[in-house]
Amino acid sequence: MTPRAFALLAMMALPVTAGAQWTVQPGGWFNSHSFNSGRFPDRNSGNTRDALEKEDWGTYFIYGLREGLSVGFGQGYAHLRQPSGDSTLTTTGFGATGLFVMKRIAQGRAGVLSIQPRVDLPLLYDTDDRPVLGPVRAEGEIRLLYGTGYGIGGRRGFISASAGLAAWREGADEVRYDLTVGLDAASRVLIMGQAFNVAAFSDGELAYSATKLGAAAMFRVNRRVGLLVGYYGGVSGRNTARERTLSFAIWLSHEPATPVVPATIR
């Protein structure tokens, strides 16, 4: 596996603490801060000793600009260690800065459908000295996001899914598709199961792929604050190491003083 592809897997997918798939009410916002510790052992046991290790912090923020339209950003900071025999290569710094717009395009009894164009910019690191931290040039992605209302199968819960194409980037074009299912296990406890998938294509052939599964539980301190712990790991892939990551996060949210009832599109 090339160093570039290896680095991509270290930084690629959002952790189990990623934000939801819905726009935010005008004047409202949601913010998450996640703290993650992980290893990327190769699926061949002989290479486990020199597995890439990382500790990182990531934040996600989304703000309701107007009805059905939200804007936001994502930012990370990572410490990466790559052992190699008797030496270890270490890199520390900010990753790419992600900026996005989320527009609701349909809403009905089946749920909410949104579209999200996003750009990742190498604003806070030297792309020549530390390219492992993220893209060396601006990269773009567009996603379709789907989420149900908060109620499935007779219980309080939700389903959200997304599919995206990143064709405006250095290297292979990436396709990503993710799924999250959340259920209330108790009055203040939300449990979630998640699947993250990426497949990259170059010259019409599969360059690399990865699938990882995650489980998380969130405790609601109050309406505005939630504390979350999660674990996720790679289960399959091609030309990629399989991730093992433990994640802790805090979720913060703010609702506008006057709730807005969204229009229904059928």
ChimeraX attribute file (.defattr): number of C-alpha atoms within 10 A of each C-alpha:
attribute: neighborCount
match mode: 1-to-1
recipient: residues
	/A:1	11
	/A:2	9
	/A:3	8
	/A:4	15
	/A:5	18
	/A:6	17
	/A:7	18
	/A:8	16
	/A:9	18
	/A:10	24
	/A:11	20
	/A:12	12
	/A:13	16
	/A:14	14
	/A:15	23
	/A:16	29
	/A:17	27
	/A:18	18
	/A:19	16
	/A:20	16
	/A:21	23
	/A:22	24
	/A:23	27
	/A:24	26
	/A:25	23
	/A:26	19
	/A:27	18
	/A:28	19
	/A:29	21
	/A:30	20
	/A:31	20
	/A:32	22
	/A:33	19
	/A:34	23
	/A:35	20
	/A:36	21
	/A:37	17
	/A:38	20
	/A:39	23
	/A:40	23
	/A:41	21
	/A:42	19
	/A:43	17
	/A:44	8
	/A:45	8
	/A:46	9
	/A:47	11
	/A:48	14
	/A:49	12
	/A:50	17
	/A:51	18
	/A:52	24
	/A:53	20
	/A:54	21
	/A:55	18
	/A:56	20
	/A:57	18
	/A:58	21
	/A:59	20
	/A:60	20
	/A:61	18
	/A:62	25
	/A:63	23
	/A:64	21
	/A:65	19
	/A:66	15
	/A:67	17
	/A:68	20
	/A:69	20
	/A:70	24
	/A:71	19
	/A:72	19
	/A:73	18
	/A:74	20
	/A:75	18
	/A:76	20
	/A:77	19
	/A:78	21
	/A:79	16
	/A:80	24
	/A:81	18
	/A:82	17
	/A:83	15
	/A:84	12
	/A:85	8
	/A:86	5
	/A:87	8
	/A:88	13
	/A:89	10
	/A:90	13
	/A:91	16
	/A:92	17
	/A:93	17
	/A:94	21
	/A:95	26
	/A:96	25
	/A:97	17
	/A:98	20
	/A:99	18
	/A:100	19
	/A:101	19
	/A:102	26
	/A:103	21
	/A:104	21
	/A:105	14
	/A:106	17
	/A:107	19
	/A:108	13
	/A:109	10
	/A:110	12
	/A:111	16
	/A:112	21
	/A:113	22
	/A:114	21
	/A:115	23
	/A:116	19
	/A:117	17
	/A:118	19
	/A:119	19
	/A:120	22
	/A:121	19
	/A:122	20
	/A:123	15
	/A:124	14
	/A:125	20
	/A:126	15
	/A:127	15
	/A:128	8
	/A:129	9
	/A:130	16
	/A:131	17
	/A:132	24
	/A:133	28
	/A:134	24
	/A:135	22
	/A:136	19
	/A:137	16
	/A:138	17
	/A:139	18
	/A:140	18
	/A:141	20
	/A:142	19
	/A:143	19
	/A:144	20
	/A:145	24
	/A:146	23
	/A:147	22
	/A:148	21
	/A:149	16
	/A:150	14
	/A:151	14
	/A:152	14
	/A:153	8
	/A:154	6
	/A:155	11
	/A:156	16
	/A:157	19
	/A:158	19
	/A:159	22
	/A:160	21
	/A:161	20
	/A:162	20
	/A:163	17
	/A:164	19
	/A:165	19
	/A:166	20
	/A:167	17
	/A:168	16
	/A:169	17
	/A:170	12
	/A:171	14
	/A:172	20
	/A:173	19
	/A:174	21
	/A:175	19
	/A:176	20
	/A:177	18
	/A:178	20
	/A:179	17
	/A:180	21
	/A:181	18
	/A:182	21
	/A:183	20
	/A:184	18
	/A:185	15
	/A:186	10
	/A:187	9
	/A:188	13
	/A:189	16
	/A:190	19
	/A:191	19
	/A:192	21
	/A:193	18
	/A:194	20
	/A:195	19
	/A:196	23
	/A:197	19
	/A:198	21
	/A:199	19
	/A:200	21
	/A:201	16
	/A:202	12
	/A:203	8
	/A:204	9
	/A:205	9
	/A:206	15
	/A:207	18
	/A:208	19
	/A:209	20
	/A:210	22
	/A:211	21
	/A:212	20
	/A:213	21
	/A:214	20
	/A:215	18
	/A:216	20
	/A:217	23
	/A:218	22
	/A:219	18
	/A:220	17
	/A:221	12
	/A:222	9
	/A:223	11
	/A:224	12
	/A:225	15
	/A:226	20
	/A:227	19
	/A:228	21
	/A:229	20
	/A:230	21
	/A:231	19
	/A:232	22
	/A:233	20
	/A:234	22
	/A:235	14
	/A:236	16
	/A:237	17
	/A:238	15
	/A:239	16
	/A:240	25
	/A:241	27
	/A:242	23
	/A:243	25
	/A:244	19
	/A:245	21
	/A:246	19
	/A:247	21
	/A:248	21
	/A:249	23
	/A:250	19
	/A:251	23
	/A:252	17
	/A:253	17
	/A:254	16
	/A:255	17
	/A:256	13
	/A:257	8
	/A:258	9
	/A:259	11
	/A:260	12
	/A:261	8
	/A:262	10
	/A:263	11
	/A:264	10
	/A:265	10
	/A:266	8
